[in-house]
Amino acid sequence: MHIFERHKKSMLQIKNTIISSDLLNKNFCCDLESCKGACCIHGDVGAPLTDFEVKKLSLIYQKLKPFIREEGVRAIEELGTYVVDDENETVTPLIDGKECAYVVFDNGVARCGIENAYTAGEVDFRKPISCFLYPIRIKKYEQFIAVNYDQWNICESARKNGDRKNLPVYKFVEEALTQRFGTDWFRHLRIAAREIKKD
């Protein structure tokens, strides 16, 4: 008995998740030297936040402040640790409608101030799961959760880097997928990838 189900050629199902086969068939590996962390800078809105993350950012903000740029601090204190976008989704605030307010720069590379605070041992929250999972995007529906691969043009260097390393999307984000869905779910995904490869 399979632990996953095929839905056409482009999707499979594990438990209550519908997963794009692109996670298994496409390659991806961030290449920060090339993109300079562009995903933290470009876009119309900030990073999506869960209800838990909205509360968490509010609780730990004072500990995050030393790890955020002055421009970010000003944006957060003016707009809040989160904002609600046009689709009524909670997201991180932006600086002047541009980069995420939590972004810092290290030799021209955009990095996450939240993650820097986590690495320094100041907070127990690493970063929003939507950032950790990228290039995977998750959308909740009434009956299921969609797990899709977001192919943004600014990540072309990551796709080429993934091809060079032959690293599938799901393996690149293994830690984040495990955090979001659990070790048993990821084990099922790994088995599904092996089975599909045999076809």
C-alpha positions in Angstrom: 0.0 0.0 0.0 1.4 3.4 -1.0 1.8 6.0 1.7 1.2 8.7 -0.9 -1.3 9.1 -3.8 -0.7 10.4 -7.3 -3.0 13.1 -8.5 -2.3 13.3 -12.2 1.3 13.6 -13.2 1.9 17.0 -11.6 0.8 16.4 -8.0 0.9 13.9 -5.2 -0.8 13.7 -1.8 0.7 12.9 1.6 -1.8 13.1 4.4 -3.7 16.4 4.0 -1.1 18.0 1.7 -1.2 18.2 -2.0 2.3 18.6 -3.3 3.6 19.8 -6.7 5.9 17.2 -8.3 8.1 20.1 -9.2 9.5 19.7 -5.6 10.9 16.4 -6.7 11.7 17.0 -10.4 13.2 20.5 -10.3 16.6 21.5 -8.8 17.4 24.5 -6.6 20.2 25.7 -4.4 20.5 29.3 -3.2 23.5 31.1 -4.7 23.9 34.2 -2.5 27.1 35.3 -4.2 25.0 35.8 -7.4 21.6 37.0 -6.1 22.7 38.9 -3.0 19.6 37.7 -1.2 17.3 39.4 -3.7 14.2 37.5 -2.3 14.4 39.6 0.9 14.5 42.8 -1.1 12.1 42.5 -4.0 8.4 42.0 -4.0 5.2 43.9 -3.3 4.7 42.7 0.3 6.7 41.3 3.1 7.1 37.6 4.2 3.9 35.8 5.1 3.5 35.2 8.8 1.5 32.5 10.7 -0.6 33.5 13.7 2.1 32.0 16.0 4.8 34.1 14.3 2.8 37.3 14.6 2.6 36.8 18.4 6.2 35.7 18.6 7.6 38.7 16.8 5.8 41.0 19.1 7.1 39.2 22.2 10.8 39.1 21.1 11.0 42.4 19.3 13.1 44.2 21.9 15.7 41.4 21.7 15.7 41.7 17.9 16.2 45.5 17.8 20.1 45.3 18.2 20.2 43.0 15.2 18.1 45.3 12.9 19.2 48.3 10.9 18.0 51.8 12.0 15.8 52.0 8.9 14.2 48.7 9.9 13.6 49.7 13.5 11.9 53.0 12.3 9.6 51.0 9.9 8.7 48.5 12.6 8.0 51.1 15.2 5.9 53.1 12.7 4.0 50.1 11.1 4.3 47.4 13.8 6.1 44.1 13.9 3.7 42.9 11.2 1.2 44.4 8.8 -1.9 43.1 7.0 -1.6 43.2 3.2 -4.3 43.8 0.5 -5.3 40.1 0.7 -5.9 40.3 4.4 -2.7 38.2 5.1 -0.3 39.0 7.9 3.2 39.8 6.6 6.4 41.5 7.7 6.6 45.2 7.2 8.7 46.8 4.5 11.0 49.8 4.5 9.6 52.4 2.2 7.7 49.7 0.3 11.0 48.0 -0.6 13.0 45.4 1.5 11.8 43.6 4.5 12.2 45.6 7.7 14.1 42.7 9.3 16.7 42.6 6.6 20.3 43.5 7.3 23.3 43.7 4.9 26.6 41.8 5.1 29.1 42.8 2.5 26.2 43.7 0.2 24.3 40.4 0.8 20.8 40.7 2.3 20.4 38.5 5.4 17.8 38.1 8.1 18.2 40.1 11.3 15.9 37.6 13.1 18.1 34.7 12.1 21.2 36.6 13.2 19.6 37.1 16.7 18.8 33.4 16.7 22.4 32.4 15.8 23.7 34.7 18.5 21.5 32.8 21.0 19.4 35.9 21.8 16.0 34.4 20.7 14.6 30.9 20.2 12.9 31.8 16.9 14.9 31.3 13.7 12.9 33.1 11.1 9.4 33.0 9.5 8.7 29.6 8.1 7.7 31.1 4.8 11.3 32.4 4.5 12.8 29.2 5.7 10.8 27.2 3.2 11.5 29.4 0.1 11.3 28.6 -2.8 8.4 26.5 -1.5 5.1 28.3 -0.9 2.3 26.9 1.2 -1.4 27.8 0.9 -4.1 26.5 3.3 -7.5 25.6 1.9 -10.5 24.2 3.7 -9.8 20.5 2.9 -6.0 20.5 2.2 -2.7 22.3 2.2 -1.1 23.1 -1.1 2.7 22.8 -1.2 4.1 24.4 -4.4 7.4 25.4 -5.9 7.5 29.2 -6.6 9.7 29.9 -9.7 10.7 33.5 -9.3 12.8 35.0 -12.1 15.3 36.5 -9.5 16.2 32.9 -8.5 17.6 31.9 -11.9 21.1 31.5 -10.4 19.7 29.2 -7.7 18.1 27.0 -10.4 21.4 26.8 -12.3 23.3 26.1 -9.1 20.8 23.4 -8.2 21.3 21.8 -11.6 25.0 21.8 -11.2 24.7 20.1 -7.8 21.8 17.9 -8.9 19.9 19.0 -5.7 16.1 18.7 -5.9 14.0 21.4 -4.3 12.7 19.2 -1.6 16.2 18.2 -0.5 17.3 21.8 -0.4 14.6 22.7 2.0 14.6 19.4 3.9 15.1 21.1 7.3 12.3 23.6 6.8 9.9 21.0 5.4 10.6 18.8 8.4 10.0 21.7 10.8 6.7 22.5 9.1 5.3 19.0 8.5 7.4 16.6 10.7 9.9 13.9 10.2 7.3 11.2 9.3 5.8 13.4 6.5 9.3 14.1 5.1 10.1 10.4 5.2 7.0 9.8 3.1 8.0 12.5 0.6 11.5 10.9 0.3 9.9 7.5 -0.4 7.5 9.1 -3.0 10.5 10.7 -4.7 12.2 7.3 -5.0 9.1 5.6 -6.3 8.4 8.4 -8.9 12.0 8.2 -10.1 11.5 4.5 -11.0 8.6 5.3 -13.3 
